[in-house]
Amino acid sequence: MDGLSTVGSGLLADERWQQVVMNNLTNATTPGFKQSSGELMAFPQQLLMRYELGSDGQGATPLGTVNRGALFQEAVPDFVQGSIESTGQPLDLAIQDPAVAGTSVYAQATGAGAVPGAVQLANTLSFVVGRGGVIETAAGAPIVPVAADGSPLAGARVIANSSYHGLQLFGEDGSPVIDAAGQPSYHIVLSDGQVVGPVKDGQPGPYVQMSSAVTGGVHSFFAVANTAADGQTSVAMTRDGQFHMGSNQLLYDGAGQRVLAVSGNGQPLLQSAIELNPAYQGQSVFGPDGAPLVDGAGQPSYRIVDAATGAPLANATFAPVAVNVDTLQALGQTGYLPTATTAYSKSPATVQAGAIERSNVDSTQNMVNMLQIYRNFEANQTLTQDIDSTIKLAVSSIGSVPNL
């Protein structure tokens, strides 16, 4: 019976994985869609022991270990940018995301023209120990730890531990490496000199965020207003720039959500709307940076207004926002909902007018995955039949007397 439950877990995992692959293929032509990959996890192994009758648990003979099956853990989205395709449609917009594949960490902006105290996302795996034991990127920018909510702690530093005896500074996820004497590879020190890390497992506290820009890190999105089933409206994120104009002259995305403007520091303005100007006579609506264009008569292509009153909003612009995707939850096929730990910032991304970002689905790889899942499912089916036949034979033969 244990064998049946183990094989059954494999069948369920294959079914969930197949659903992810089919969803990818279904959305191969959906603008802004991000494909996902399935992550499987093995159940904990069990140690098998043989006991003699009357041994009272003493003198057991180890027989080895047995795997208890597999579990479909999660579908991990791939945030690699899809190809940009020109459409010639004046309301289409594509985000040119500056995030690149690789490991990303927060670092203090120290280059020429950097704003004092500014923090940037650096894509690197090269680190050095600088003056005072401060761990820096190869370019000389100090690594910046983040708070428990994922926001960068400007001014804080990651200091190499002089008592640590090991070869690595960071684990795969940015966690400290512990040597044989229990010494961590680094300490987290606030700007006032207070040592606040590393933190113990399961406890909130500052840490070094080191993640792949493919599955995590900071990426750029359009902000839209999402209306939940209970009628509550909140900010949502999307990469689908296939916009259209509603009957009220306002701009909406493909899912019918009102497109939002942002403040000067990149905060989405939930009450805002992009109102298209019916008197505008130009061919294009958005400039290279998403700003409105002006025709020969001085008419702007759009203006930013309060969605409820129609009054113009000052100090608001239409631009992408940057968020850490590790703090988002999926919403539909191309949308994402912020969580309590989501922090918004001004995006370094640019936009391309008259174009859309295509889905990043790799159809060939997904077809290969589908065939692999099919073969896995067939193998599990065959094994189920074999186990069933063995159990049937045991039930009908064990304890029976021949010729009776």
Protein Blocks (a to p, Z undefined) as FASTA:
>chain_A
ZZmmmmmmmmmmmmmmmmmmmmmmmmmmgghiacdddddddddddddddddehklopaia
cebdcdebdcdfbdcddfbdcddddehiakbccdddfbdcddddddddfbghiaehiacd
dddfbdcddehhiacdfkopacddddfkopacehiacdddfkbccfbfbdfkopacddfk
opafbdcddfkopacbdcdehiacdddddddfklgcjddddddddddfkopacddddfbf
cdcddfkopacdfkopacddddfkopacfkbccdddfkbcbfbfbdfkopacddfkopaf
bdcddfklopacehiacddddddfklpccehjlbccddfklccdddfbdcdehiacddfb
dfklmmmmmmmmmmmmmmmmmmmmmmmmmmmmmmmmgopaehZZ
